[in-house]
Amino acid sequence: MSDLKSFLTKNGYTFLKLKKSVSNHFVIKGKVNDVTGLFIVDTGASNSCVGLDECNLFNLTLQDSDKKAAGAGSTNINTQLSHNNLFKIKNFGIAKISFVVIDLTHINTALTGHNSESINGIIGADILKKYHAIIDYQHQALYLKK
């Protein structure tokens, strides 16, 4: 790993250690508006999301949305949006980020049913693509670059 890590960090990437959950998902702690939460790294999620129940925790300002979401066995999920948030994963900060706000109850029910930790949100392809994500599955690492 040191060769890949050295190469990527020399080329402007930030190394972020991932944790593998009991459910075999990669998770990482992140801060939304300076409040820590647990996020699944999900390459199949088109947008980064925060759970509807977490709005007060993360001090989110919500905007109505007429778009519906689907995923993880649920369809036609109501969404709201929250703009201009600060998101930080260790020393990698993203200012003025928008999150899709959805009910994550069905996901957390599935996770806790498999003795895994519940999550506060999802890091999706919007962040992963914009910040040139590289996931090192063998060494459980995420690299992001501004």
Buried (B, 14 or more C-beta within 10 A) or exposed (E): EEEBBEEBEEEEBBBBEBEEBEBEBBBBBBBBBEBEBBBBBBEEBBBBBBBBBBBEBBEBEEEEBEEEBEBBEBEEBBBBBBEEBBBBBEEBEBEEBBBBBBBBEBBBEBBEEEEBBBBBBBBBBBBBEEBBBBBBEEEBBBBBBE
